[in-house]
Amino acid sequence: MRMYDIIYKKRNKEFLSKEEIDFVINSYVKNKIPDYQVSAFLMAIFLNGMTKQEVVFLTESMTNSGKKYDLSSIKSPKVDKHSTGGVGDGVSLSLAPLVASCGVVVPMISGRSLGHTGGTLDKLESINGFNVNLTEEKFITQLNNIGVAIISQSDKIVPADRKIYALRDATATVDSIPLIAASIMSKKLAEGTDALVLDVKTGNGAFMEKFSDAKMLAQTMVDIGKNCGKKIIAAISDMNQPLGEYAGNSLEIFQAIKILKNEGPKDIMELIYFLGTKMLLLSGVVKNSLEGYKILEHKIVTGKALEKFKQMIKFQNGDVRVIEDPKKHLPWAKFVKPIFSLQDGYVNYIDTKLIGNLISQLGAGRENVSSKIDYSVGIQFVKKVSDKVYEKEPIMYIYFNDKEKFFQIKKSLEKVYKITKIKKTNNHKLVYQEIK
């Protein structure tokens, strides 16, 4: 079998067999074929796409390229949730302990900041001492003891994805739906869970800005999951404005604590209940959505979910004092400045992707892998789409430590909200569609 022949077939839109795809992935992981040939292969996929069966073959081959977690010793139902990312999307921080407090095991392997989106691991590491790099043994021990853990991916899990993603990033093939789906699902299949709930974002702050692209990605991942014997549901949710009240690492931990104290913003609470209910349904813990919602609400109101979050922090060596006094024990910015509305009117549009990029410029994200993060910086959102605003009224507050960085982006911050005299018809939906 020759790599040249496989590239040739995909260039000509021909179907690739499982053996051919296995050959590419296995050979590349073992450094038997060069980057330039795999780059050509990826570009051929980007331009010509893949069939459903080819995507399944690619996902399975990537999954099998390294070690898989064996969670068979855990008898309780095991379910994870994955989001394609957005601005203020700190859902996992509170959702994982909430669902675990209902008797479901939540083994969550998460990522770091990417582009304009924040990373769950970065947010958790804003808690002093919090360790995301657990060994498999410690990971399983923690799941058996408290039912929840959020950790970083081991170097031994899906090594093919790390190598291929680096090439995609360098060859302008990142935004290929077959490659995105295989990347996400290979890592999720390697986790060893019974079920998976996907939150695919769409809108101006999402990687999949068009609804049609988000739907195609969601359907592709659901098809992969079903083909591989996984119970799976995907929700397509809105990212045309930041989710919740805060965006930033320690600020989103602060918000997660508020959520688990039943003090969270309406939109993020709604999404947490929706996704949590789906996780409970797939786990077989509840029979219908209403029952799921009531159980989740009960766990928050009684403090059981907050206690589970505290247990997770303690088991992963974090400072549990953040629960009682987050402003004192989380990194907190030296300065907080408002951004004022420049006119009377209504919020018609929020440039969400730009907000994410500006937060990153403040220091909340990474310019490269070695960049150091400022955990304390971020934004508090006072106004959302359709809200009434008055001239010189604060529309958001900026948390920062570096005055020079703040003044460099201040003019851009003043432009992310578009205010109009006429109120936009509020047909906003948080969850557009569910795909099973």
N, C-alpha and C positions, 0 to 999 in steps of 0.2 A: 504494500500500500504506500502511495506517495502523496505527500502534502500538496504537491503541484496539481495532481488530478482532482483532489477534493476542492481546492480553490477554484479550479476550472469548472467543476460541476455547479458549485454555488453561484459563480459568476454568471452561468448560463441558466440559472433558476431551476436547476434540477434538484430532485429530492436526495437528501443525504441519509444513509442508513445509520443504525445505531453503532455499528462497527466502525464506520468512518468517523463519526463524531467522537467515539471513545478514543480512536487513534489520535485525533487532534489534541484532545484534553490530556490524555495520559502522556503523550510525547512532549507536550509543552511543559507540563509540570516537572518532567524529568530532564528538561533542557535539551531535548533531542531535536527540536525544530527551532529555527530562529524567530526572533520577534517580527522581522519584516514579513515572513510568510503568514504568521498569525494575524498581523495587522491587516494584510490583504484579505484574509478569511473573514475578519470582523467587518471590514468595509463591504464585502460582498453580502454579508447578512444585513448590514445597515441598509443597503440599497435595494436588496431583493426580498428581504424578510425570511421567515421560516414558516413551515406548516405547523399545525398544532402538535403533530407527532414528533417533528424535529425538535421543537422547543422542549418537549418532555424528555427526549433523548439527551439533549444538551444539559438540562437541569439534573437529571439522574447521574450523568457522567461527572459533572462538577461536584455533586454531593458526594460521590464515591471517590473523589480525588484525594480525600484525607480521612481523618478520624471522624466518627459519629458518636454523639453522646448516647450512652446506654442508660435510659431511665426506667428500664423494666422492673427494677427493684421498688419503684414507687407505685403503689397500688391505686392511689387516688387518681381521678381524671386529671390530665395535664393539658393545659391550653395556653397559647401565647397570642399576643396581639402585635401586629406590625403596622407602622404608619410610613407612608412615603415622604413625610416630612413637610414642615411649614414653619411659619413665624408664630411663636408662642405655643407651639404644639407640644406642651409638656404633659400630655394626657397619661403616658405610661407611668409617670412618677406616682400618681395617686391611684390609677386604675389597677395596677398590678397588686398592691397590698389590699385594695378594696375587694377584688375578686378572690384573692387568697383567703380573706377573712370569711368567705362563704363556703370554705371547705374544698376549693379547687386549687390544685398546684399550678403555679405560674412560673415556669422557667423562662426567663426573658434574656435573650442575648441581644444586646443593643449596640448602637454605633456612636460615633463622635460627630461633631459639627461638620457639615458638608455644604459648601457654597453659602447660600443665604439662610440655610436652616440650622437650627441648634441641634446638639447631640445630647441624648439622654445621659450618656456616661459623663460628659463634661458637667452637666447639671448636678449629677450625684456627687461628683468629685469636688463640688463647691462646699460640700459638707466635710469638715475637717476629719481626716483619717479614713474616709470611706474608700474601701478597697473593691475595685471592680474586676481585679485580676485573680479570680479564684481558680484553684485547680479543679479538675473534674470531681475528685473525691470530696473536696470541700463544698462544691456546688451541689452535689447530690445529698450530702449530709445536711446542708442548710434547707434544701427542699423537703427532706424528710422531717426536719424539726419544725420549720415554721411555714412551709408551703410556698415560699416566694424568694426569688433571687434575681437581681438584675446585674448581669456581668458582661465583660468584654469577650469578643470572639477569640478563642485560642488560635495560635498560629497553625495548629495542626488541623483545624476545621476548615474545610473547603479552600485549600491553598490555591486551587485553580482560579477561584474568584479574585483573589488578591492580585495575581499575576495578570489576569485578563483585564481587570478594572484599570490597572495602571496603564495598559495599552489603550483601552477605550478613552481614557482621559487625555492621552497624548495624540490620539488619531481622530478626534471629533466623532466618535461613535458611541458616546455615553447615552444619548437619548434615542436608543433603539429599543422598541418595546420587547422583542424577543430576548435581547440581552439583559434588559432591566429585570424582566420577569425571571429569567434563569438565575441571575445574580441573587435576587431576594429569596426566591423559593429554594435554591440549593442550600442556603444557610439555614432556612427554617426547617427543611427536611432533615438536616443534620442534627437538629436539636433533640429529636426523639419525642416530641409531643404528640398527643392524640388528635389535637384540633388546633385550628388557627383562624383568627379573625383579622382581616386586613382592612386598613383605613387608607383608601387611595384619595389623595387630595387633588382638587382641581380648582382653577382660578388663577388670578394674576400673581399669587404668591406661591404657587405650586410648580413642581417640575413639569407636571402635565397640565398646562394652562387650559387646553381645550377639553371640554367634557368628553368629546368623542374619543380622544386619546386616553383619557383616564379610564373610560369604560372599557376600551380595548385592553388596557393593561390589567385592569381588575379581572376581566373575563379570562384573559390568558393565564393569570396566576391561579384562579379558581379551577380552570381546566387542568393545570399541572397538578394541583393538590389532589383533585379527585382521581386523576390517573395514577397517583402515587399512594392512594388509599388514605388520604388525610381528610378529616371532616373540616370543611372550610366555608367561610362566608366572607364576602367583601362588601364594604360600604364605600360609596363615593361621596365624599364630604367637601364642604366649601372651604376654600382658602383665598377668597377675594378680599379678606381683611384678616388682621391678626386674630388668633384664637385666644380667648381669655383676656385678662387685664394686664398681664405682664409678659415681657419677652426678655430673656437674659438668663444666665445660669443660676445664680443664687436667688434671683427674683422669682424664678419659676419653682424653685424648692419652697420658697415662702408661700407662693400661690397654692402649691400642692398641699401644704399643711392647712391652709385656709379651706381648701376643698374638703379635706377629710374632717374638718371641724364644722362642715355644712355652711361655710361662709364664702364659697367660691362664686365666680362670675356665672351668670345664667347660661351663656353659650357653651362654655367648657363643661359645666355640670351636665347639660343636656347630652353632650356627646359621650361623656363618661358613662352615663346611665345607659345610653343606646348600645355602646360597644360592650359594656359589662354584661348587659342582658344577653347579648349574642354569645358571649363567652360561656355564660351559665347554661344557655340552651344547648350549645354544642357539647358541653360537658355532661349533659343529662341531669343536672342538679335541679332544674326547674322544667315545667311542662309548657309554660307560655310566657310571653313578654311581660305581662302584668305581674305575675308571680316573681319574675326576675327583678323587675324594678323595685318592688316592695322589699325584697330581701336586701338589695343593695342600699336602698334608702335607710333601712333599719340598721345596717352595719355602720353607716355614717352617723346617724343620729345617736346611737348608743356608744359611739367612740371605739367600736371594735376595729374598724378599718384604720383609724389613726394609730391604735395600739399595734396593729400589724406592721404599719410603716416604721414605727419605733423599733420593733423587733428586727426588721430587716436592716435598719441602720446599725443597730447594736451588733448583729451577727457579722456585718461586713466592716466592723471596726470604726464606724462613724461616730461622731459626737452627738449623742441622743439629746443633748440639751437644746438642740435646734428646735425640737418639738415644742418646748415650753416657751422659749424666748428666741425666736428665729432672728430677729433684728440684732440681737446681741451676739449670737453664736454663728451666724452666717457672715461671709464677706459682704460688707455694705459700703457703697460708694461714698466718697467724701462730699460730693456735690450733687444737688438735685435742682434742675432748672426747668421751668415750664416752657413749652412752645405754644404761642398764642395764635388763635384764629385771626386772620387778617381782615375778615369781613363777617357780617351777619349772614345767616343762611342755614343750609342743611348740608350734612356730609353726604356727598354724592358718590365719592370714589376714594379708595385708599390704595396707594401704590405699595402693596404688601412686600413684593420682592425687594423694592428699593429700601424699605424699612429694615428688612433682614440684612441687606448689605451694609447699611449705615450702622446697625448695631455691631456687626462684625468689625467695621472700621473703628468703632469705639474700643474694641479689644475683646469682645465677647466670642469671636470666632477665630479661625485660623487662616492666615495667608498661605501657609504651607504646613507640612506635617510637624515640623519642629517649633512652630510658633507657640509662644506662651500665652495662655488665656487669662484675661482679667475677669474673674468670676463675678465681680460685684456690679459690673456695668449693665445697662439695659434700658428699657422703656416701659413706662406705665401708660396704658391707653385709657384716656378719659372719655373719648367720643368714638362711636362706631357709625357705620353706614346708616343713613336716614335720621341721625340725631340732629336736633336743633342746636345751633351754636351762635354765639354773639361775638362781635368784634372784640378782640383783646381778652377773650375767655380762653383758659388753658384747654388745649385739645389732647395734650400728652405731656408727661414729665420725663426728662432725660436724666438717668443716673450715670455719673461719670467721675473719673479721677484725674484725667488729663484735660486741662482747660484748652490746650492747643487743639487737641483732637475734636473737642466739642465745637469750637468755633470754626473748624474746618468743614464740619458737616451741618452747621446750624441752618444755613440757607437751603440746603437740600431737605432738611427735616421740615422746614416751613412749606415745602411744596408737595409733600407726600399725601396730604389731605386736599381733595378738591371740593371746595364749598360752592354751592349754587343757591340761587334765590328760590328755586322751585324744589320742593321735596320730591326725592326719588320714590317712585312707587315701591313699597316694601314687599316684594314677593320673594324675599330672601329665605332660602331653605338651608339648614345646616347639613342635613343628609339628603342628597339628591336621589340616590337609588341604592338598592341592596341587590347584590348578585350572589346567587347560590349555585 
